[in-house]
Amino acid sequence: MGGFRTLVAAGAALWVVPALAAGFSGDQIKIGVLTDESGQFSTIGGKGSVLAAQMAVKDFGGTIDGKPIVVVDADHQNKPDVGSAILRRWFDQEGVDAVTDLPVSSVALAAQEIAREKHKTLLISGAASSALTGKACSPYSTQWADDSYALARGTAKAVVAAGGKSWFFLTADYAFGADMEKDATAAITAAGGTVAGAVRHPLGTSDFSSFLLQAQSSKAKVVGLANAGGDTVSAIKQAVEFGLPQGGQSLAGFLIFITDVHALTPQVAQNLYVTEGFYWDQNDAARAFAKRFFDEMGRMPTKQQAATYASVTHYLKAARAAGTVEAAAVNKEMRQLPVDFFGRAGSIRPDGRVLYDLTLYRVKAPEAVKRPWDYYQAISTIPAADAFRPAAEGGCPLQ
């Protein structure tokens, strides 16, 4: 821990030292999209995140100081070792200046250590672990994804308030799942609820029968799904087949994407609570972006893909203002500039947490859906100050 704190302190000191590599010395500015292009998270990120980054570059104008902005991408296969190898090659050999997307928290946490070592910028729009802005924080990283603390707090508080006081967790067995279960448990107990138990399942589980039987036998009122992507979709489908909702147990998904609801259909997903910072139909700015995205991809953007667009846009604004892509200087500028999160004002704390209001939604019943992708009914706004973990509680030394 002492070595970690020394390393962070050294990184933090770069905030007040003039950039050593001022200006744009290379032939181009290169942004990497490190994502899942072939696995269970490829629909929520994948090629859609690559498109979102390309849209951001195009909307920005395509150049800074006469240097073209280039987007490259790679598939980390949801494996920290694969992602780490790609990052080292990008940083050491291919001149990548910043990396975005980064779904799967174990990959993002490994990437954050490498980016700190190499003094490179991370724009984390995929991974949701709150640890990324906690003790593992970096002066070169910003987290744009709705994190596990915010998602757990928003959804758990609402469900407990509605009468769902006893819980059982189906938890993905990697960093994000553990953080989500921990954060949700804290929110549930603080709201007066209880947790009857939990079971861990491997990433990419196809058969949830044994896990669902344990949830069923717990007699908990609510089964919390501390997982994401294909795991969440499979768990919900099989829970309905096992009769959990019919038996009086509610399902609460913490990290639900619009594409998950589309895959499930409102018939299956109706009444699910969803907490999000972006929904394609939330306002005019979101609808305008979503229409252009839909024209290319044939589906609406997920909040991860929207966060990729917002993060790249903000990074480029900061690089232009700072006059450099040197990581310390550009990240300092990013934290000073106001954030435009699709018509919602935002900001960035020293720990890298991007702050914006969230909205609690409920999935509509099939008869209430008026047009394609019209799946969410807004329930309430969760102000950023209430949604995200206070900086003082995260353990990040960058305050």
C-alpha positions as CSV (number, residue, x, y, z in Angstrom):
1,M,0.0,0.0,0.0
2,G,2.9,2.4,0.8
3,G,4.3,1.8,-2.7
4,F,0.9,2.5,-4.2
5,R,0.5,5.8,-2.3
6,T,4.0,6.9,-3.3
7,L,3.2,6.2,-6.9
8,V,-0.1,8.1,-6.8
9,A,1.5,11.0,-5.0
10,A,4.1,11.2,-7.7
11,G,1.4,11.2,-10.3
12,A,-0.5,13.9,-8.4
13,A,2.5,16.1,-8.4
14,L,2.4,16.3,-12.1
15,W,-0.7,18.5,-11.8
16,V,1.3,21.5,-10.8
17,V,4.3,21.0,-13.0
18,P,4.2,22.4,-16.6
19,A,3.8,19.7,-19.2
20,L,7.2,18.4,-20.4
21,A,5.8,17.6,-23.8
22,A,3.8,20.7,-24.6
23,G,2.1,20.9,-28.0
24,F,1.1,18.1,-30.4
25,S,4.5,16.7,-31.4
26,G,3.3,13.6,-33.2
27,D,1.8,13.2,-36.7
28,Q,-1.6,12.5,-35.3
29,I,-3.7,12.2,-32.1
30,K,-4.7,8.6,-31.6
31,I,-7.6,7.3,-29.5
32,G,-8.0,3.6,-28.8
33,V,-11.3,1.9,-28.1
34,L,-10.5,-1.2,-26.0
35,T,-13.7,-3.1,-25.9
36,D,-15.5,-6.5,-26.2
37,E,-16.1,-7.1,-29.9
38,S,-16.9,-10.8,-29.8
39,G,-18.3,-11.7,-26.3
40,Q,-21.4,-11.1,-24.2
41,F,-20.7,-7.3,-23.8
42,S,-20.2,-6.7,-27.5
43,T,-23.8,-5.3,-28.0
44,I,-23.6,-2.8,-25.2
45,G,-20.1,-1.6,-26.2
46,G,-18.2,-3.2,-29.1
47,K,-18.5,-1.8,-32.6
48,G,-21.2,0.6,-31.2
49,S,-18.6,2.2,-28.9
50,V,-16.2,2.4,-31.9
51,L,-18.8,4.2,-33.8
52,A,-19.6,6.5,-30.9
53,A,-15.9,7.5,-30.6
54,Q,-15.7,8.1,-34.4
55,M,-18.9,10.3,-34.2
56,A,-17.3,12.3,-31.4
57,V,-14.2,12.9,-33.5
58,K,-16.2,13.9,-36.6
59,D,-18.4,16.3,-34.6
60,F,-15.3,17.8,-33.0
61,G,-13.9,18.6,-36.5
62,G,-11.4,15.8,-36.9
63,T,-8.2,17.7,-36.1
64,I,-6.5,19.7,-33.4
65,D,-3.7,22.1,-34.3
66,G,-3.7,20.6,-37.8
67,K,-3.1,17.1,-36.5
68,P,-5.7,14.5,-37.6
69,I,-7.5,12.5,-34.8
70,V,-7.5,8.8,-35.4
71,V,-9.6,6.1,-33.8
72,V,-8.3,2.5,-33.4
73,D,-10.0,-0.4,-31.7
74,A,-9.2,-3.8,-30.3
75,D,-11.0,-6.7,-28.6
76,H,-9.8,-7.4,-25.1
77,Q,-11.9,-10.6,-25.0
78,N,-12.9,-9.7,-21.4
79,K,-9.5,-10.9,-20.2
80,P,-7.2,-8.7,-18.1
81,D,-4.1,-10.3,-19.6
82,V,-5.3,-9.8,-23.2
83,G,-6.3,-6.2,-22.5
84,S,-3.0,-5.4,-20.7
85,A,-1.0,-6.8,-23.7
86,I,-2.9,-4.6,-26.1
87,L,-2.5,-1.5,-24.0
88,R,1.2,-1.9,-23.6
89,R,1.6,-2.4,-27.4
90,W,-0.6,0.7,-28.0
91,F,1.3,2.9,-25.6
92,D,4.8,1.6,-26.3
93,Q,4.8,1.0,-30.0
94,E,1.7,2.5,-31.7
95,G,1.5,6.0,-30.2
96,V,-2.0,5.8,-28.7
97,D,-2.7,8.8,-26.5
98,A,-5.9,7.9,-24.8
99,V,-8.1,4.8,-24.4
100,T,-11.9,4.6,-23.9
101,D,-14.7,2.1,-23.3
102,L,-13.0,-0.6,-21.2
103,P,-15.9,-2.8,-20.2
104,V,-15.3,-5.4,-17.5
105,S,-13.9,-4.0,-14.3
106,S,-11.1,-6.5,-13.9
107,V,-9.8,-5.3,-17.3
108,A,-10.2,-1.6,-16.4
109,L,-8.5,-2.0,-13.1
110,A,-5.5,-3.6,-14.8
111,A,-5.6,-0.9,-17.5
112,Q,-5.6,1.8,-14.9
113,E,-2.3,0.5,-13.4
114,I,-0.7,0.4,-16.8
115,A,-1.9,3.9,-17.8
116,R,-0.6,5.3,-14.5
117,E,2.8,3.7,-15.2
118,K,2.9,5.0,-18.8
119,H,1.3,8.4,-18.0
120,K,-1.5,7.8,-20.5
121,T,-5.2,8.9,-20.4
122,L,-8.1,6.5,-19.7
123,L,-11.7,7.5,-20.4
124,I,-13.6,4.7,-18.7
125,S,-17.1,4.5,-20.2
126,G,-17.7,0.8,-19.7
127,A,-16.4,-0.6,-16.4
128,A,-18.7,0.3,-13.4
129,S,-16.7,-0.7,-10.4
130,S,-16.6,2.1,-7.9
131,A,-13.1,1.0,-6.9
132,L,-11.8,2.8,-10.0
133,T,-12.3,6.1,-8.3
134,G,-11.6,4.7,-4.8
135,K,-8.2,3.4,-3.6
136,A,-7.3,2.5,-7.2
137,C,-7.8,6.0,-8.6
138,S,-5.4,7.7,-10.9
139,P,-4.8,11.3,-11.9
140,Y,-4.9,10.1,-15.6
141,S,-8.3,8.4,-15.5
142,T,-11.9,9.5,-15.6
143,Q,-14.9,7.2,-15.0
144,W,-17.9,8.1,-17.2
145,A,-19.9,4.9,-16.6
146,D,-22.6,4.9,-14.0
147,D,-20.7,3.2,-11.2
148,S,-21.7,0.3,-8.9
149,Y,-22.2,2.7,-5.9
150,A,-24.6,4.9,-7.8
151,L,-26.5,2.1,-9.5
152,A,-26.9,0.1,-6.3
153,R,-27.9,3.2,-4.3
154,G,-30.5,4.3,-6.8
155,T,-32.1,1.0,-7.5
156,A,-31.9,-0.6,-4.0
157,K,-33.3,2.5,-2.2
158,A,-36.3,2.6,-4.5
159,V,-37.0,-1.1,-4.3
160,V,-36.7,-1.2,-0.4
161,A,-39.0,1.9,-0.3
162,A,-41.5,0.0,-2.4
163,G,-41.6,-2.9,0.1
164,G,-38.8,-5.1,-1.2
165,K,-37.0,-5.4,2.2
166,S,-35.4,-8.9,2.0
167,W,-32.8,-9.6,-0.7
168,F,-30.8,-12.5,-2.2
169,F,-28.0,-11.8,-4.7
170,L,-26.9,-13.5,-7.9
171,T,-23.4,-12.1,-8.3
172,A,-21.0,-12.3,-11.2
173,D,-17.7,-13.6,-9.8
174,Y,-15.4,-10.7,-10.8
175,A,-14.6,-7.2,-9.5
176,F,-17.7,-5.5,-10.7
177,G,-20.1,-8.1,-9.2
178,A,-18.4,-8.0,-5.8
179,D,-18.4,-4.2,-5.7
180,M,-22.1,-4.1,-6.8
181,E,-23.1,-6.6,-4.1
182,K,-21.2,-4.7,-1.5
183,D,-22.6,-1.3,-2.4
184,A,-26.1,-2.6,-2.8
185,T,-25.9,-4.4,0.6
186,A,-24.9,-1.1,2.3
187,A,-27.8,0.8,0.6
188,I,-30.3,-1.9,1.5
189,T,-29.3,-2.1,5.2
190,A,-29.2,1.7,5.5
191,A,-32.8,1.8,4.1
192,G,-34.0,-0.8,6.6
193,G,-33.8,-3.9,4.5
194,T,-31.9,-7.2,5.0
195,V,-29.8,-9.5,2.8
196,A,-30.6,-13.3,3.2
197,G,-27.6,-14.5,1.2
198,A,-25.8,-14.5,-2.1
199,V,-24.3,-16.9,-4.6
200,R,-21.4,-16.2,-7.1
201,H,-21.6,-17.4,-10.7
202,P,-18.9,-17.4,-13.4
203,L,-18.8,-14.8,-16.1
204,G,-20.6,-16.1,-19.2
205,T,-22.9,-18.5,-17.3
206,S,-25.5,-20.2,-19.6
207,D,-27.3,-22.3,-17.0
208,F,-28.5,-20.5,-13.9
209,S,-30.7,-23.3,-12.6
210,S,-28.6,-24.1,-9.5
211,F,-28.2,-20.5,-8.6
212,L,-31.9,-19.7,-9.1
213,L,-32.9,-22.6,-6.9
214,Q,-30.8,-21.1,-4.1
215,A,-32.4,-17.8,-4.6
216,Q,-35.8,-19.4,-4.6
217,S,-35.2,-21.3,-1.4
218,S,-34.0,-18.2,0.3
219,K,-37.6,-16.9,0.3
220,A,-36.2,-13.3,-0.2
221,K,-38.7,-10.9,-1.6
222,V,-36.1,-9.5,-4.1
223,V,-33.5,-11.3,-6.2
224,G,-30.7,-8.7,-7.0
225,L,-28.8,-9.3,-10.2
226,A,-25.3,-8.1,-9.6
227,N,-24.1,-8.9,-13.1
228,A,-24.3,-7.5,-16.6
229,G,-24.8,-8.2,-20.3
230,G,-25.6,-11.7,-21.4
231,D,-25.5,-12.9,-17.8
232,T,-28.3,-10.5,-16.8
233,V,-30.4,-11.4,-19.8
234,S,-30.0,-15.2,-19.2
235,A,-30.7,-14.9,-15.5
236,I,-33.9,-12.9,-16.0
237,K,-35.2,-15.3,-18.7
238,Q,-34.5,-18.3,-16.6
239,A,-35.9,-16.8,-13.5
240,V,-39.2,-16.3,-15.3
241,E,-39.1,-19.9,-16.6
242,F,-38.4,-21.1,-13.0
243,G,-41.4,-19.1,-11.8
244,L,-39.7,-16.7,-9.4
245,P,-41.8,-13.7,-10.3
246,Q,-44.9,-15.8,-10.3
247,G,-44.0,-17.0,-6.8
248,G,-43.8,-13.5,-5.5
249,Q,-40.1,-12.8,-5.8
250,S,-39.2,-9.6,-7.6
251,L,-36.1,-9.2,-9.8
252,A,-33.9,-6.1,-9.5
253,G,-31.2,-5.6,-12.2
254,F,-28.6,-3.1,-11.2
255,L,-26.8,-2.8,-14.5
256,I,-29.4,-3.0,-17.2
257,F,-28.9,-1.7,-20.8
258,I,-31.6,-0.7,-23.3
259,T,-30.3,-3.6,-25.5
260,D,-30.9,-6.0,-22.7
261,V,-34.6,-4.9,-22.4
262,H,-34.9,-5.2,-26.2
263,A,-33.5,-8.7,-26.2
264,L,-35.8,-9.7,-23.3
265,T,-38.8,-7.9,-24.7
266,P,-41.1,-5.8,-22.4
267,Q,-43.3,-8.8,-21.9
268,V,-40.5,-10.4,-19.9
269,A,-38.7,-7.3,-18.5
270,Q,-41.8,-5.2,-17.5
271,N,-41.6,-3.5,-14.2
272,L,-37.9,-3.9,-13.8
273,Y,-36.2,-0.9,-12.2
274,V,-33.4,0.6,-14.2
275,T,-31.1,3.5,-13.1
276,E,-29.3,5.3,-15.9
277,G,-27.5,8.5,-16.7
278,F,-28.5,8.3,-20.4
279,Y,-31.6,7.1,-22.2
280,W,-32.0,7.8,-25.8
281,D,-35.4,9.5,-25.3
282,Q,-34.6,11.7,-22.3
283,N,-34.3,15.0,-24.1
284,D,-33.6,16.6,-27.5
285,A,-29.8,16.3,-27.3
286,A,-30.1,12.5,-26.6
287,R,-32.6,12.0,-29.3
288,A,-30.5,13.8,-31.9
289,F,-27.4,11.6,-31.1
290,A,-29.5,8.5,-30.9
291,K,-31.0,9.1,-34.4
292,R,-27.6,9.4,-36.0
293,F,-26.4,6.3,-34.1
294,F,-29.4,4.3,-35.1
295,D,-29.0,5.2,-38.8
296,E,-25.5,3.5,-38.7
297,M,-26.1,0.6,-36.2
298,G,-29.8,-0.2,-36.6
299,R,-30.4,0.0,-32.9
300,M,-30.5,2.7,-30.2
301,P,-27.2,3.5,-28.3
302,T,-26.7,2.1,-24.8
303,K,-25.6,4.3,-22.0
304,Q,-22.0,2.9,-22.4
305,Q,-21.9,3.9,-26.0
306,A,-23.3,7.3,-25.2
307,A,-20.7,7.7,-22.4
308,T,-17.9,6.8,-24.9
309,Y,-19.1,9.7,-27.2
310,A,-19.3,12.1,-24.2
311,S,-15.9,11.1,-22.9
312,V,-14.1,11.5,-26.2
313,T,-15.8,14.8,-26.9
314,H,-14.7,16.2,-23.5
315,Y,-11.1,14.8,-23.9
316,L,-10.7,16.5,-27.2
317,K,-12.0,19.8,-25.8
318,A,-9.5,19.6,-23.0
319,A,-6.6,18.7,-25.3
320,R,-7.4,21.7,-27.5
321,A,-7.6,24.0,-24.4
322,A,-4.4,22.5,-22.8
323,G,-2.5,22.6,-26.1
324,T,-1.3,19.0,-25.5
325,V,-2.3,15.4,-25.1
326,E,0.3,14.9,-22.3
327,A,-1.7,13.1,-19.7
328,A,-1.2,15.2,-16.6
329,A,-2.0,18.5,-18.4
330,V,-5.0,17.2,-20.3
331,N,-6.5,15.5,-17.3
332,K,-6.1,18.6,-15.2
333,E,-7.9,20.5,-17.9
334,M,-10.6,17.9,-18.1
335,R,-11.4,18.3,-14.4
336,Q,-11.6,22.1,-14.8
337,L,-13.9,22.2,-17.9
338,P,-17.7,21.9,-17.4
339,V,-19.1,18.6,-18.8
340,D,-22.0,18.5,-21.2
341,F,-23.6,15.1,-20.7
342,F,-26.2,15.2,-23.5
343,G,-27.9,18.4,-22.2
344,R,-27.2,17.6,-18.6
345,A,-24.5,19.7,-16.9
346,G,-21.8,17.7,-15.3
347,S,-18.3,18.0,-13.7
348,I,-15.3,15.9,-12.8
349,R,-13.9,15.5,-9.4
350,P,-10.1,15.1,-8.6
351,D,-10.6,11.4,-8.1
352,G,-11.8,11.1,-11.7
353,R,-15.5,10.5,-11.0
354,V,-17.7,12.2,-13.6
355,L,-20.8,13.6,-11.9
356,Y,-24.2,14.0,-13.6
357,D,-27.8,13.4,-12.6
358,L,-29.2,9.9,-12.9
359,T,-32.8,8.9,-13.5
360,L,-34.7,5.9,-12.1
361,Y,-36.8,4.3,-14.7
362,R,-39.3,1.4,-14.8
363,V,-39.6,-0.8,-17.8
364,K,-43.1,-0.3,-19.4
365,A,-45.7,-3.0,-19.8
366,P,-46.0,-4.1,-23.4
367,E,-49.3,-2.3,-23.9
368,A,-47.7,1.0,-22.9
369,V,-45.0,0.8,-25.5
370,K,-46.0,3.3,-28.3
371,R,-43.1,2.9,-30.7
372,P,-39.9,0.9,-31.2
373,W,-37.4,1.2,-28.3
374,D,-39.9,3.1,-26.2
375,Y,-39.2,1.0,-23.1
376,Y,-38.6,3.2,-20.1
377,Q,-40.9,5.3,-17.9
378,A,-39.1,7.9,-15.8
379,I,-39.9,7.6,-12.1
380,S,-37.6,10.1,-10.5
381,T,-34.4,12.1,-10.9
382,I,-31.4,11.3,-8.6
383,P,-29.2,14.4,-8.3
384,A,-25.5,13.8,-8.8
385,A,-24.8,14.8,-5.2
386,D,-27.1,12.0,-4.0
387,A,-26.2,9.4,-6.6
388,F,-22.4,9.1,-6.4
389,R,-20.3,8.1,-3.5
390,P,-18.8,11.2,-1.6
391,A,-15.2,11.6,-2.5
392,A,-14.2,11.4,1.2
393,E,-15.6,7.9,1.5
394,G,-13.8,6.4,-1.5
395,G,-10.2,6.3,-0.2
396,C,-8.7,8.1,-3.2
397,P,-5.7,10.2,-2.1
398,L,-6.3,12.7,-5.0
399,Q,-8.4,15.2,-3.1
